[in-house]
């Protein structure tokens, strides 16, 4: 039995801890914050429970697979609710599209907006399903250490169908011409951190995940998923240490021997870093043991940061779904202001989550729980004045949409932005979602999951394979654990 340290308790850290503990090792997770979850922590007040980060539960099969690996079901830890409609999209002039949960209804909706698009949607989704099943059953579990991993006959045969080298934007526009349908189909790649024209068409698998497999909600919020994964790790023997920021990774020769936490040396036989990759390399490791120089990180394309508000209301809202996307301004302009010409947006798009529409446990009776999120270029100036300016913009547009004045009913409000991503998660430039999934940052072109100079150290999370998002982070933890277990046996 080896003593293994895991730095960080986000989804990838919990995942890797569970797999390593189940393999019989003495696993210790060190977390700088006071609770587990990383970006998926919960903020609890006297009256409200806010998910601080992830709120879209897509790819339910990935969660099921994780729990099944330990002999459990998702339902052993939390209850899922299928949302119908899946979400609303608000377009200019107050027009709203409610995206139905049933796929047959979705086809009818497409056909009503653009004649002939129902059949095109079916063709698009058939291709997306192939990409999803190939991707989720094969590609995402590859550690990205060698091109030879992809020398699989079935993968080679299906390479053209995967459309790795095609543009997502061109792919969508080859099927649909209506601007609303294009916006609906392009929106999922915003979670991948790049503009549609810079994202491989492979990622239409996200359309299949979101529009065909459904949008789910874990009752009690994403914190329940964190609790469930942590419980699995604990039942297998993993131990958790909170308020324990790692100050240094100790290395002798080509092996890590331990860490420094609050001035105390803690020995280990191996280590997996689930904390921010750049932070681990630049702050915790001696320079000679780093995989990459600072210039490497400066050239990388990062996913957006976000301006987030957690708001409690002492009144109910009639006309608001669980998820609402405000695409009532120019998507292209806001995207340019994130990726090409970084600045605070002139006319921002944003997202509102109202989980109290689906879950009575997250707000008192007669109250609502609101989560506002506005994507933002990482590394921007972040002041209270700017935060408040954009809160007013978002609130005014929400009030217009719901035909209701709610500002005077706010009884709780807290913001979270670039500075907080840096201070709470050591996030590079305050990014919220990790590394953008562009073609030149895919698979073997991502930061390596293995430390090339330290035999018993690996990385996991959204800055390495397979990429950003909750399901990929869970998978990343499994992949990293598998590689370390092989190393320990060698």
C-alpha positions as CSV (number, residue, x, y, z in Angstrom):
1,X,0.0,0.0,0.0
2,X,1.4,3.4,-1.0
3,X,0.6,6.8,0.6
4,X,-0.8,9.0,-2.2
5,X,-1.5,12.7,-1.9
6,X,-4.2,14.4,-4.0
7,X,-4.0,18.2,-4.1
8,X,-7.5,19.7,-4.6
9,X,-11.0,18.3,-4.1
10,X,-12.9,19.4,-7.3
11,X,-14.5,16.9,-9.5
12,X,-11.2,15.5,-10.8
13,X,-9.7,15.3,-7.4
14,X,-12.6,13.5,-5.9
15,X,-12.7,11.1,-8.8
16,X,-9.0,10.3,-8.7
17,X,-9.1,9.9,-4.9
18,X,-12.0,7.4,-5.1
19,X,-10.3,5.2,-7.7
20,X,-6.9,5.2,-5.9
21,X,-8.5,4.5,-2.5
22,X,-10.6,1.7,-4.0
23,X,-7.3,0.2,-5.4
24,X,-6.2,-0.2,-1.8
25,X,-3.9,2.8,-1.3
26,X,-3.7,5.3,1.6
27,X,-5.1,8.4,0.0
28,X,-5.0,11.9,1.5
29,X,-6.8,14.8,-0.2
30,X,-5.5,18.3,0.7
31,X,-7.9,21.2,0.0
32,X,-7.1,24.9,0.5
33,X,-10.8,25.8,1.1
34,X,-13.0,24.8,4.0
35,X,-15.2,22.5,2.0
36,X,-14.9,20.1,-1.0
37,X,-16.0,20.7,-4.5
38,X,-13.7,23.4,-6.0
39,X,-15.7,25.4,-8.4
40,X,-18.8,23.3,-7.5
41,X,-18.8,24.3,-3.9
42,X,-22.0,25.5,-2.4
43,X,-22.6,28.9,-0.7
44,X,-25.0,28.4,2.2
45,X,-26.7,31.3,4.0
46,X,-29.3,31.2,6.7
47,X,-32.0,31.0,4.0
48,X,-30.5,30.0,0.7
49,X,-28.3,27.3,-0.9
50,X,-26.4,28.5,-4.0
51,X,-24.4,26.3,-6.3
52,X,-21.3,28.5,-6.8
53,X,-20.3,27.1,-10.2
54,X,-21.6,24.3,-12.4
55,X,-25.4,24.2,-12.8
56,X,-26.0,22.3,-16.1
57,X,-26.2,18.5,-15.5
58,X,-25.5,17.0,-18.9
59,X,-24.0,13.6,-20.0
60,X,-25.7,11.7,-17.2
61,X,-24.1,8.5,-18.3
62,X,-20.7,9.8,-17.1
63,X,-22.0,10.2,-13.6
64,X,-23.7,6.8,-13.7
65,X,-20.5,5.2,-14.9
66,X,-18.5,6.8,-12.1
67,X,-20.8,5.5,-9.3
68,X,-21.2,2.1,-11.1
69,X,-17.4,1.6,-11.0
70,X,-17.8,1.4,-7.2
71,X,-20.9,-0.7,-7.1
72,X,-23.4,2.2,-6.6
73,X,-26.1,4.0,-8.6
74,X,-26.6,7.7,-8.8
75,X,-29.9,7.3,-6.9
76,X,-27.9,6.0,-3.9
77,X,-26.7,9.5,-3.3
78,X,-29.0,12.0,-4.9
79,X,-32.2,12.3,-6.9
80,X,-32.3,13.6,-10.5
81,X,-35.1,15.6,-12.1
82,X,-35.4,15.8,-15.9
83,X,-36.2,19.5,-16.8
84,X,-39.0,20.2,-19.2
85,X,-38.5,22.6,-20.9
86,X,-34.8,22.0,-20.8
87,X,-34.1,25.7,-21.0
88,X,-35.4,29.0,-22.5
89,X,-33.5,31.2,-24.9
90,X,-34.4,34.9,-25.0
91,X,-33.8,36.6,-28.4
92,X,-34.1,40.3,-29.4
93,X,-37.5,42.0,-29.3
94,X,-38.5,39.8,-26.4
95,X,-39.0,36.6,-28.4
96,X,-38.4,33.5,-26.3
97,X,-37.7,29.9,-27.4
98,X,-38.5,27.2,-25.0
99,X,-36.4,24.1,-25.8
100,X,-38.6,21.0,-25.2
101,X,-37.3,17.9,-23.4
102,X,-38.9,15.5,-25.9
103,X,-36.8,15.1,-29.0
104,X,-39.9,14.7,-31.2
105,X,-41.2,18.0,-30.0
106,X,-37.7,19.6,-30.7
107,X,-37.9,18.3,-34.3
108,X,-41.4,19.9,-34.7
109,X,-40.1,23.2,-33.2
110,X,-37.2,23.3,-35.7
111,X,-39.6,22.5,-38.6
112,X,-41.9,25.3,-37.5
113,X,-39.1,27.9,-37.4
114,X,-37.3,26.8,-40.6
115,X,-39.2,24.4,-43.0
116,X,-37.0,21.4,-43.8
117,X,-34.9,21.8,-40.7
118,X,-36.5,18.9,-38.9
119,X,-34.9,16.4,-41.2
120,X,-31.7,18.3,-41.1
121,X,-31.7,18.2,-37.3
122,X,-32.2,14.4,-37.5
123,X,-29.2,14.1,-39.8
124,X,-27.1,16.4,-37.6
125,X,-28.0,14.4,-34.4
126,X,-27.2,11.1,-36.0
127,X,-23.7,12.3,-36.8
128,X,-23.5,13.9,-33.3
129,X,-24.5,10.6,-31.7
130,X,-21.7,8.8,-33.5
131,X,-19.2,11.4,-32.2
132,X,-20.6,11.2,-28.7
133,X,-20.5,7.4,-28.5
134,X,-17.1,7.2,-30.0
135,X,-15.8,10.1,-27.9
136,X,-17.2,9.0,-24.6
137,X,-16.4,5.3,-25.1
138,X,-12.9,5.7,-26.5
139,X,-11.4,9.2,-27.1
140,X,-11.9,10.8,-23.7
141,X,-10.3,7.9,-21.8
142,X,-7.0,8.2,-23.6
143,X,-4.2,10.0,-21.6
144,X,-2.9,11.9,-24.6
145,X,0.7,10.9,-24.1
146,X,1.3,9.5,-27.6
147,X,-0.2,9.5,-31.1
148,X,-0.1,5.7,-31.0
149,X,-3.0,5.8,-28.6
150,X,-5.1,6.8,-31.6
151,X,-3.8,4.0,-33.9
152,X,-7.0,2.1,-33.4
153,X,-8.5,0.6,-36.6
154,X,-12.1,1.6,-35.7
155,X,-11.0,5.2,-34.8
156,X,-9.0,5.5,-38.0
157,X,-12.0,4.3,-40.0
158,X,-14.3,6.8,-38.3
159,X,-11.8,9.7,-38.3
160,X,-13.6,11.6,-41.1
161,X,-17.0,11.2,-39.4
162,X,-15.5,12.6,-36.2
163,X,-14.8,15.9,-38.1
164,X,-11.8,16.8,-35.9
165,X,-10.4,19.1,-38.5
166,X,-13.7,20.8,-39.5
167,X,-15.1,24.0,-38.1
168,X,-18.1,23.7,-35.7
169,X,-19.5,27.0,-37.1
170,X,-19.4,25.7,-40.8
171,X,-20.9,22.4,-39.7
172,X,-23.9,24.1,-38.0
173,X,-24.4,26.5,-40.9
174,X,-24.3,23.7,-43.5
175,X,-27.5,22.4,-41.8
176,X,-29.4,25.5,-40.7
177,X,-29.9,29.1,-41.9
178,X,-32.3,30.6,-39.3
179,X,-30.3,32.8,-36.9
180,X,-32.2,31.5,-33.8
181,X,-31.5,27.9,-34.7
182,X,-27.9,28.7,-35.4
183,X,-27.6,30.4,-31.9
184,X,-29.3,27.4,-30.2
185,X,-26.9,25.0,-31.9
186,X,-23.8,27.1,-31.3
187,X,-24.4,27.9,-27.7
188,X,-23.2,24.5,-26.1
189,X,-19.6,25.2,-27.3
190,X,-19.5,28.3,-25.1
191,X,-18.9,25.8,-22.3
192,X,-15.8,24.7,-24.2
193,X,-14.2,28.1,-24.1
194,X,-13.8,29.1,-27.8
195,X,-15.6,30.8,-30.6
196,X,-17.6,28.3,-32.8
197,X,-15.3,28.9,-35.8
198,X,-12.3,27.9,-33.7
199,X,-13.9,24.8,-32.2
200,X,-13.7,21.4,-34.1
201,X,-17.0,20.1,-35.5
202,X,-16.3,17.0,-33.3
203,X,-18.0,18.9,-30.5
204,X,-21.4,18.7,-32.0
205,X,-21.4,15.8,-29.6
206,X,-22.4,18.5,-27.1
207,X,-25.6,19.1,-29.0
208,X,-26.4,15.5,-28.7
209,X,-25.6,15.6,-25.0
210,X,-27.7,18.7,-24.3
211,X,-30.6,18.4,-26.7
212,X,-31.1,14.6,-27.0
213,X,-30.0,13.2,-23.6
214,X,-31.7,16.0,-21.8
215,X,-31.0,18.6,-19.1
216,X,-31.1,17.2,-15.6
217,X,-31.1,18.7,-12.1
218,X,-29.7,17.0,-9.0
219,X,-32.2,17.9,-6.2
220,X,-30.4,20.0,-3.6
221,X,-28.0,21.3,-6.2
222,X,-24.6,20.2,-7.5
223,X,-23.4,20.1,-4.0
224,X,-25.2,16.8,-3.6
225,X,-23.1,15.3,-6.5
226,X,-20.0,16.5,-4.6
227,X,-21.2,14.9,-1.4
228,X,-21.9,11.7,-3.2
229,X,-18.5,11.5,-4.8
230,X,-16.8,12.4,-1.6
231,X,-18.8,9.7,0.3
232,X,-17.6,7.1,-2.3
233,X,-14.0,8.1,-1.8
234,X,-14.4,8.1,2.0
235,X,-16.1,4.6,2.0
236,X,-13.0,3.4,0.2
237,X,-10.7,4.9,2.8
238,X,-9.7,8.3,1.5
239,X,-9.1,11.0,4.1
240,X,-9.8,14.7,3.6
241,X,-7.9,17.7,5.0
242,X,-9.5,21.1,4.7
243,X,-8.1,24.6,5.1
244,X,-4.9,22.9,4.0
245,X,-3.3,24.9,1.2
246,X,-0.2,23.2,-0.2
247,X,2.8,25.5,-0.1
248,X,5.4,23.3,-1.8
249,X,5.9,20.0,-3.5
250,X,9.0,18.3,-2.3
251,X,11.2,16.5,-4.8
252,X,14.3,14.3,-4.5
253,X,15.9,13.0,-7.7
254,X,13.1,12.1,-10.1
255,X,10.5,11.5,-7.4
256,X,8.2,13.6,-5.2
257,X,8.6,12.7,-1.5
258,X,5.9,14.9,0.0
259,X,4.4,18.3,0.4
260,X,4.6,21.3,2.7
261,X,1.3,22.4,4.3
262,X,1.1,25.2,6.9
263,X,4.8,24.7,7.4
264,X,4.5,21.0,8.1
265,X,6.2,18.4,5.9
266,X,3.9,15.5,4.9
267,X,5.5,12.5,3.3
268,X,4.1,10.5,0.4
269,X,4.9,7.8,-2.2
270,X,3.1,9.5,-5.1
271,X,1.1,12.6,-5.9
272,X,-1.7,13.8,-8.2
273,X,-2.3,17.5,-8.6
274,X,-5.9,18.4,-9.2
275,X,-5.3,22.0,-8.4
276,X,-4.8,24.6,-11.2
277,X,-2.0,23.2,-13.4
278,X,-0.3,26.5,-13.9
279,X,-0.4,27.3,-10.2
280,X,1.1,23.9,-9.3
281,X,3.9,24.4,-11.9
282,X,4.7,28.0,-11.2
283,X,4.3,28.2,-7.4
284,X,4.6,24.7,-5.9
285,X,7.4,23.0,-8.0
286,X,11.1,24.0,-8.3
287,X,11.7,25.4,-11.8
288,X,13.8,22.5,-12.9
289,X,10.9,20.1,-12.4
290,X,8.2,22.0,-14.3
291,X,6.8,20.7,-17.6
292,X,6.3,24.1,-19.1
293,X,7.8,27.6,-19.0
294,X,5.7,30.7,-18.3
295,X,5.8,31.6,-22.0
296,X,4.0,28.3,-22.8
297,X,1.0,29.4,-20.7
298,X,1.0,32.9,-22.0
299,X,0.4,31.5,-25.5
300,X,-2.4,29.2,-24.5
301,X,-6.1,30.1,-25.2
302,X,-8.1,30.0,-22.0
303,X,-11.8,29.7,-21.6
304,X,-13.6,32.7,-20.2
305,X,-13.8,33.9,-16.7
306,X,-17.2,34.9,-15.4
307,X,-19.0,37.6,-13.5
308,X,-21.4,35.7,-11.2
309,X,-24.1,37.0,-8.8
310,X,-25.9,34.9,-6.1
311,X,-29.2,36.5,-5.4
312,X,-32.0,35.8,-2.9
313,X,-35.4,37.2,-3.5
314,X,-38.3,37.6,-1.0
315,X,-40.9,37.2,-3.8
316,X,-41.8,34.6,-6.4
317,X,-41.3,34.9,-10.1
318,X,-44.0,33.7,-12.5
319,X,-42.4,33.7,-15.9
320,X,-38.9,32.2,-15.5
321,X,-37.6,28.7,-16.2
322,X,-34.9,26.8,-14.3
323,X,-32.3,27.8,-17.0
324,X,-32.6,30.9,-19.2
325,X,-30.1,32.1,-21.7
326,X,-30.2,35.8,-22.6
327,X,-29.2,36.0,-26.3
328,X,-31.0,39.2,-26.8
329,X,-27.8,41.0,-27.9
330,X,-25.2,40.2,-30.5
331,X,-23.5,36.8,-29.7
332,X,-20.7,37.5,-32.2
333,X,-19.8,40.9,-30.6
334,X,-19.7,39.4,-27.1
335,X,-17.6,36.5,-28.3
336,X,-15.1,38.9,-29.9
337,X,-14.9,40.8,-26.7
338,X,-13.9,37.6,-24.9
339,X,-11.6,36.0,-27.3
340,X,-10.2,38.5,-29.9
341,X,-10.4,41.9,-28.3
342,X,-10.6,41.3,-24.5
343,X,-12.6,43.9,-22.7
344,X,-15.7,44.2,-20.5
345,X,-18.6,43.6,-23.0
346,X,-20.5,46.5,-24.6
347,X,-23.7,44.5,-24.8
348,X,-23.3,41.3,-22.8
349,X,-25.1,38.0,-23.1
350,X,-25.7,36.2,-19.9
351,X,-27.4,33.3,-18.2
352,X,-29.9,33.1,-15.3
353,X,-30.4,30.0,-13.2
354,X,-33.4,29.8,-10.9
355,X,-33.2,26.4,-9.2
356,X,-36.0,27.3,-6.8
357,X,-38.4,26.8,-9.7
358,X,-37.6,23.1,-9.5
359,X,-36.4,22.7,-5.9
360,X,-38.1,24.0,-2.7
361,X,-35.0,23.2,-0.6
362,X,-32.8,25.9,-2.0
363,X,-34.9,28.9,-0.8
364,X,-37.5,29.6,1.8
365,X,-41.2,29.3,0.9
366,X,-42.3,32.4,-1.1
367,X,-38.6,33.2,-2.1
368,X,-36.5,32.6,-5.2
369,X,-32.9,31.6,-5.6
370,X,-31.1,33.3,-8.6
371,X,-27.7,32.7,-10.1
372,X,-26.5,35.2,-12.8
373,X,-23.5,34.4,-15.0
374,X,-21.9,36.7,-17.6
375,X,-18.9,35.2,-19.5
376,X,-15.9,37.5,-19.5
377,X,-12.4,37.5,-20.9
378,X,-9.9,36.2,-18.3
379,X,-7.3,38.6,-16.8
380,X,-9.5,41.7,-17.0
381,X,-9.6,44.5,-14.4
382,X,-12.2,43.6,-11.7
383,X,-13.7,46.2,-9.5
384,X,-16.9,46.5,-7.4
385,X,-18.0,49.4,-9.6
386,X,-17.8,47.3,-12.7
387,X,-19.5,44.4,-11.1
388,X,-22.4,46.6,-10.0
389,X,-22.7,48.2,-13.4
390,X,-23.2,44.9,-15.1
391,X,-25.5,43.6,-12.4
392,X,-27.9,46.5,-13.1
393,X,-27.7,45.7,-16.9
394,X,-28.6,42.0,-16.3
395,X,-31.3,42.8,-13.7
396,X,-33.0,45.3,-16.0
397,X,-33.1,42.8,-18.9
398,X,-34.4,40.0,-16.6
399,X,-37.1,42.3,-15.2
400,X,-38.1,43.2,-18.8
401,X,-38.3,39.5,-19.7
402,X,-40.4,38.4,-16.7
403,X,-42.6,41.6,-16.7
404,X,-41.9,42.1,-13.0
405,X,-39.9,44.5,-10.8
406,X,-37.8,42.4,-8.4
407,X,-34.9,44.6,-7.5
408,X,-36.6,45.9,-4.4
409,X,-37.2,42.3,-3.2
410,X,-33.5,41.3,-3.0
411,X,-32.6,40.1,0.5
412,X,-29.3,38.5,-0.3
413,X,-26.6,39.4,-2.9
414,X,-23.0,38.3,-3.4
415,X,-20.8,38.6,-6.4
416,X,-17.9,36.4,-7.7
417,X,-15.5,37.4,-10.5
418,X,-12.0,37.4,-11.8
419,X,-10.3,38.2,-8.5
420,X,-12.2,35.5,-6.7
421,X,-11.4,32.8,-9.2
422,X,-7.7,33.7,-8.5
423,X,-8.0,33.8,-4.7
424,X,-10.3,30.8,-4.2
425,X,-8.9,28.4,-6.9
426,X,-5.5,29.8,-7.9
427,X,-7.0,30.0,-11.3
428,X,-4.7,31.3,-14.1
429,X,-5.9,34.8,-15.0
430,X,-9.1,34.1,-13.2
431,X,-10.4,31.7,-15.9
432,X,-13.6,29.8,-15.0
433,X,-13.6,26.9,-17.3
434,X,-10.0,25.9,-18.0
435,X,-8.3,25.6,-21.3
436,X,-10.3,26.3,-24.5
437,X,-11.0,23.2,-26.7
438,X,-9.5,24.5,-29.9
439,X,-7.9,22.1,-32.4
440,X,-4.4,23.0,-31.3
441,X,-5.3,22.3,-27.7
442,X,-6.9,18.9,-28.2
443,X,-5.7,15.4,-27.0
444,X,-1.9,15.2,-27.2
445,X,-1.7,19.0,-27.7
446,X,-3.0,19.7,-24.2
447,X,-0.7,20.1,-21.1
448,X,0.6,16.6,-20.3
449,X,-1.2,14.6,-17.6
450,X,2.2,13.2,-16.6
451,X,5.0,15.2,-15.0
452,X,7.8,14.5,-17.5
453,X,10.6,14.9,-14.8
454,X,8.9,13.3,-11.7
455,X,8.0,9.7,-12.1
456,X,5.4,9.5,-9.4
457,X,3.5,12.7,-10.1
458,X,0.5,13.3,-12.4
459,X,-2.0,16.1,-13.1
460,X,-5.7,16.0,-13.5
461,X,-8.5,18.5,-14.1
462,X,-9.7,20.9,-16.7
463,X,-6.3,22.1,-17.8
464,X,-5.2,18.6,-19.0
465,X,-7.0,15.7,-20.8
466,X,-9.8,15.4,-21.7
467,X,-10.7,19.0,-21.2
468,X,-13.1,21.5,-19.5
469,X,-16.5,20.7,-18.0
470,X,-17.8,18.5,-15.2
471,X,-18.0,15.1,-17.0
472,X,-14.5,15.5,-18.5
473,X,-13.1,16.4,-15.1
474,X,-14.6,13.2,-13.6
475,X,-13.1,11.2,-16.5
476,X,-9.7,13.0,-16.0
477,X,-9.6,11.8,-12.5
478,X,-10.1,8.2,-13.5
479,X,-7.4,8.5,-16.3
480,X,-4.8,10.0,-13.9
481,X,-5.5,7.4,-11.3
482,X,-5.1,4.6,-13.8
483,X,-1.7,6.0,-15.0
484,X,-0.4,6.3,-11.4
485,X,-1.5,2.8,-10.5
486,X,0.5,1.5,-13.5
487,X,3.5,3.5,-12.4
488,X,3.3,2.1,-8.8
489,X,3.3,-1.4,-10.2
490,X,6.2,-0.9,-12.5
